[in-house]
């Protein structure tokens, strides 16, 4: 699943993302509004992780979420 599809299914994605990253608030997720850059930036800020680590974690989450969606 590519990020364009995530933007189109943002509400579904948010529900799943809350399970993975429970520390993100509704306001955080609303502020991202489908933007991968904003979403990853929030993860970096919230968890103090490096950009590359966050990108890899999001990619892995998308692969697993894509499997569930099929």
C-alpha positions as a Markdown table, in Angstrom:
| # | Residue | x | y | z |
|---|---|---|---|---|
| 1 | Unk | 0.0 | 0.0 | 0.0 |
| 2 | Unk | 1.4 | 3.4 | -0.9 |
| 3 | Unk | 1.0 | 6.6 | 1.0 |
| 4 | Unk | -1.6 | 8.0 | -1.4 |
| 5 | Unk | -3.8 | 5.1 | -0.4 |
| 6 | Unk | -3.2 | 5.9 | 3.3 |
| 7 | Unk | -4.3 | 9.4 | 2.7 |
| 8 | Unk | -7.5 | 8.1 | 1.2 |
| 9 | Unk | -8.1 | 5.7 | 4.1 |
| 10 | Unk | -6.8 | 8.0 | 6.8 |
| 11 | Unk | -9.6 | 7.2 | 9.3 |
| 12 | Unk | -8.9 | 3.5 | 9.0 |
| 13 | Unk | -5.2 | 4.1 | 9.3 |
| 14 | Unk | -5.6 | 6.3 | 12.4 |
| 15 | Unk | -7.5 | 3.5 | 14.1 |
| 16 | Unk | -4.7 | 1.0 | 13.4 |
| 17 | Unk | -2.0 | 3.5 | 14.2 |
| 18 | Unk | -3.4 | 4.2 | 17.6 |
| 19 | Unk | -2.9 | 0.5 | 18.4 |
| 20 | Unk | 0.8 | 0.7 | 17.4 |
| 21 | Unk | 1.6 | 4.2 | 18.7 |
| 22 | Unk | -0.7 | 4.6 | 21.6 |
| 23 | Unk | 1.1 | 7.7 | 22.8 |
| 24 | Unk | -0.1 | 9.7 | 19.8 |
| 25 | Unk | -3.1 | 11.9 | 20.6 |
| 26 | Unk | -6.1 | 12.6 | 18.5 |
| 27 | Unk | -4.7 | 16.1 | 18.0 |
| 28 | Unk | -1.4 | 14.7 | 16.7 |
| 29 | Unk | -3.2 | 12.5 | 14.2 |
| 30 | Unk | -5.5 | 15.2 | 13.2 |
| 31 | Unk | -2.6 | 17.6 | 12.6 |
| 32 | Unk | -0.9 | 15.0 | 10.3 |
| 33 | Unk | -4.1 | 14.6 | 8.2 |
| 34 | Unk | -2.6 | 12.1 | 5.9 |
| 35 | Unk | 0.9 | 13.7 | 5.5 |
| 36 | Unk | 3.6 | 11.1 | 5.9 |
| 37 | Unk | 6.2 | 13.8 | 6.7 |
| 38 | Unk | 4.1 | 15.3 | 9.5 |
| 39 | Unk | 3.2 | 11.8 | 10.8 |
| 40 | Unk | 6.8 | 10.7 | 10.9 |
| 41 | Unk | 7.8 | 14.0 | 12.4 |
| 42 | Unk | 5.4 | 13.5 | 15.2 |
| 43 | Unk | 6.7 | 10.0 | 15.9 |
| 44 | Unk | 10.3 | 11.4 | 16.0 |
| 45 | Unk | 9.3 | 14.1 | 18.4 |
| 46 | Unk | 7.2 | 11.9 | 20.6 |
| 47 | Unk | 9.6 | 9.0 | 20.9 |
| 48 | Unk | 13.0 | 10.7 | 20.3 |
| 49 | Unk | 13.9 | 8.4 | 17.4 |
| 50 | Unk | 16.1 | 9.0 | 14.4 |
| 51 | Unk | 14.4 | 9.9 | 11.1 |
| 52 | Unk | 15.7 | 6.7 | 9.5 |
| 53 | Unk | 14.4 | 4.5 | 12.3 |
| 54 | Unk | 11.0 | 6.1 | 12.2 |
| 55 | Unk | 10.8 | 5.7 | 8.4 |
| 56 | Unk | 11.7 | 2.0 | 8.7 |
| 57 | Unk | 9.1 | 1.5 | 11.5 |
| 58 | Unk | 6.4 | 3.2 | 9.4 |
| 59 | Unk | 7.3 | 1.1 | 6.4 |
| 60 | Unk | 7.1 | -2.1 | 8.4 |
| 61 | Unk | 3.7 | -1.0 | 9.8 |
| 62 | Unk | 2.4 | -0.3 | 6.3 |
| 63 | Unk | 3.6 | -3.7 | 5.1 |
| 64 | Unk | 1.7 | -5.4 | 8.0 |
| 65 | Unk | -1.3 | -3.2 | 7.6 |
| 66 | Unk | -1.4 | -3.9 | 3.9 |
| 67 | Unk | -1.5 | -7.6 | 4.6 |
| 68 | Unk | -4.4 | -7.2 | 6.9 |
| 69 | Unk | -6.3 | -5.1 | 4.4 |
| 70 | Unk | -6.2 | -7.8 | 1.7 |
